[in-house]
């Protein structure tokens, strides 16, 4: 989509929430996409707060829950490509969105554990909301949103945020024997940094270039973030 230029906004998330036109009696869908570690979950949570302040009932769903299990990925030879579009059950995700739109009163949503690095056994039920916020790297892979948001930051900043998150997960694994990251708790900070950057270069960077970044073309608004996660401006698509 063409854009109308970068627009600094004093309350950017409020401005985005206000663009989601009310549809009485129907669920609206807000999709939030962007690179790994760019802050999608945080932005989605704050957007949900703005919408609730407007009187909407809101549910936030992470697309990570729609990853195929590690067992399925291993069986299909896809474990090393985890996070790529083909490692998600996008049909199931779209079915949940469709059920919300068509009046399903109780929906079941699968949940992903970053600590376990896998989908947990049982989905969780959610009541049909006024607004369903779908956040994750594949949130814009299919055109099911009433309003699509893409979060952009310079890759160097995103890599730094990813490394910091990786460090945090390994530190937490020291107190969690079931954590996927437990095996690396003996590494020093420099070794963890090197490991995280190797994962980024081998998996996350090509996924970003080949699959995630292209979805920004389908977004209604692009959030531009700076080095410390501050929102610098919004880039709206042509109406």
PyMOL commands that set and color helices and strands:
alter all, ss='L'
color gray80, all
select helices_A, chain A and resi 12-18+40-53+63-66+70-75+79-81+85-87+90-101+155-173+180-184+189-218
alter helices_A, ss='H'
color red, helices_A
select strands_A, chain A and resi 3-7+28-34+58-62+106-109+112-113+118-119+124-127+131-135+147-152+221-225+231-237
alter strands_A, ss='S'
color yellow, strands_A
deselect
rebuild
show_as cartoon
